[in-house]
Amino acid sequence: MTAIQENLLSAIDLALQGSWDAAHRLVQHYESDVTAAWIHAVLHKIEGDAGNSRYWYRRAGRIDHFADEPRAELAEIRAMIAGQTNG
């Protein structure tokens, strides 16, 4: 597993634990990574900042997920990252 993947999984864990600020700080280190951008989008959705969330969804190429429930979406992203490490 790469350091980026480990940190993105940590950001998801932090978000699911309610540590929005810590999760946000972590994903900000990987602004050019599309998976980090997707997590960033979910974090802003959790925060209630729809405009910023849409911006990050567009950067991630995942605007179709804007209406998804955040916890389920983070679980989906987690599974995707884990799948990248197993294949």
C-alpha positions in Angstrom: 0.0 0.0 0.0 1.3 3.4 -0.9 1.7 6.2 1.6 -1.0 8.2 -0.2 -3.4 5.3 0.1 -2.6 4.9 3.8 -3.2 8.6 4.4 -6.4 8.6 2.4 -7.7 5.6 4.5 -6.7 7.5 7.6 -8.7 10.6 6.4 -11.7 8.4 5.8 -11.4 6.9 9.3 -11.0 10.4 10.8 -14.1 11.6 9.0 -16.2 8.6 10.1 -15.1 9.3 13.7 -16.3 12.9 13.4 -12.8 14.5 13.2 -13.6 16.6 10.1 -10.8 19.1 10.6 -8.1 16.4 10.9 -9.5 14.5 7.8 -9.6 17.8 5.9 -6.0 18.7 6.7 -4.9 15.3 5.6 -6.6 15.2 2.2 -5.4 18.8 1.4 -1.8 17.3 1.1 -2.9 15.4 -2.0 -4.9 18.0 -4.1 -3.8 16.5 -7.4 -5.0 13.0 -6.5 -8.5 12.3 -7.8 -9.4 10.0 -4.9 -8.3 12.6 -2.4 -10.4 15.1 -4.3 -13.4 12.8 -4.0 -12.8 12.5 -0.2 -12.4 16.3 -0.1 -15.8 16.6 -1.8 -17.5 14.4 0.8 -15.9 16.3 3.6 -17.3 19.6 2.4 -20.7 17.9 1.9 -20.5 16.8 5.6 -19.5 20.4 6.5 -22.6 21.7 4.7 -20.6 23.7 2.1 -22.4 22.5 -1.1 -20.5 24.9 -3.4 -17.1 23.8 -2.3 -18.2 20.2 -2.3 -19.4 20.5 -6.0 -16.0 22.0 -6.9 -14.2 19.0 -5.5 -16.6 16.5 -7.0 -15.9 18.1 -10.4 -12.1 17.8 -9.8 -12.6 14.2 -8.9 -14.8 13.5 -11.9 -17.5 12.3 -9.5 -20.2 14.9 -9.6 -22.8 12.1 -10.0 -22.1 11.2 -6.3 -23.1 14.7 -5.0 -26.5 13.4 -3.7 -25.0 10.2 -2.1 -25.1 9.7 1.7 -21.7 10.7 3.0 -21.0 7.6 5.3 -22.0 5.2 2.5 -19.9 7.1 0.1 -16.8 7.1 2.3 -17.3 3.3 2.7 -17.4 3.0 -1.1 -14.2 5.0 -1.5 -12.6 2.9 1.2 -13.5 -0.3 -0.7 -12.1 1.2 -3.9 -8.8 2.1 -2.3 -8.6 -1.4 -0.7 -9.3 -3.0 -4.1 -6.5 -1.0 -5.7 -4.1 -2.6 -3.2 -5.3 -6.1 -3.7 -5.0 -6.2 -7.5 
